Amino acid sequence: MAKIAIIDDENDILDVLDKFLSRFGELTIDKYNNPVEALNKVQNGNYDLILLDIMMPQMDGIEFLKKIKESNPDIIVIMMTAYTTLERTIEAHKYGAKNYLTKPFKSLKEVKEKIDKELA
């Protein structure tokens, strides 16, 4: 069973993803709405994958990505954002993000497919 963390400052996004992904019974899911609090837990939590929002008030997702990759370079990170720019996409990939999801999601099925692809 894969262990994933969802980090987003929007509780609605956390709840929707948690409820949807939990239905499949193959993922252990922890959710965090504060990246500063999440950082220590994620660094020590043996996660297989992180779904990470880019735009957050306490710490931006790119900064979080850099920090988590320093301590755990093999962790898979999928970035989530409502504001996609080529510059941000390149920056996220440069620091080790494996994939990207744009919000609002086209479908929750797309989220699950990207997770499955990266965990395969």
N, C-alpha and C positions, 0 to 999 in steps of 0.2 A: 504494500500500500504506500503510495507516494504522499509525502507531507508537503503542503503548500501554505504560503502566507500571502494574504491579500492585504495590501497597504494602500489606503485611499482615505482622504479626509471627508469624503461623502458617505455617511452611514447608509444611505439608500443603496448605493452601489455595493457596499460590503454585504448588506443583507440579501440583495437579489442574487449576487454571485454565490454566496454561501448556500442559500436555499437551493439554487439550481444545481451547483456542483455536488452538493451533499446527496442528491437523489441517486447518484450513480454508485455510491458505496465503495469507491476505489480510491478516494482521496481523504486524507486527514487535513482539515482546513482550520487555520487560525486567521483571525482578521484583526487588523489594527487601523485605527483612525488617526493616530499620531505617529509620524515617522520617527520622531526623536525617541519616543518610548519603545517603538518597534525595533529600532536598530540593535540594541543589546540583546533582545529576545531572539531576533532573527540570526544574529551572529553566533549565538550559542544553541540554536534550536534544531540543528541538523535538517534543514529544509532542503527539499529537492528542487523546488521552484518557487519563485516569487512573482506575483502579479503586482506591479508597482505603478501607481499614478505619478505623473510628472509634476503637475501643478498642485502643490500643497503649501499651506502657509508656514508651517514650522520648519520644514526642510524640503527643498525641491527634490524631485525624484532622481535627477542626474547626480546630485550630491550624495544621495542615499546609495545609488548604484555604485559610485566610486568607492564609498566606504565599505560596502558589503563585499565588493570584489577584492579589496585589499585583504580582508580576513578570510574570505571563502571564494577563491577564484573560479571554482567549478560549479557554483550554484547557477541555475538557469533563471534568467530574469526576462519577463515579458513586460514591456512598458505599456501603460495605458494613458491616453490623453485625448482631450477634446480639441486640442490645438496642435495639429500636425504641421510642422514645417520641415522642409528638407534639412535645414541646419540642425534642428533638434533630433531628427532621426539619425543623422550621421553622427552626432555627438553621442547619442545613446549606444549606437553600435560600436563606436570607438572605445567606449568604456565597458563593453562586454554584454550589452543587451542582446538577447537571441532573437526576439520577435517584437511585434508592435500590435496593439489593438487601438482602434480609434473609438472614442465615445461620442455619441451614443453608439453602442454596439449594433452592428448589422443584425445580429441574432446571438442569443446565448449559445446556440449550437456552434457558431464560429469561435467563441471563447473556448469551449470544450475541445474543439478540433485543434486549436493552436496549442493548448495544454498537452493534449495527447501526442501531437507531433513532436513536441520538445521533450517529452518524457520517454518517447519510444527508444 
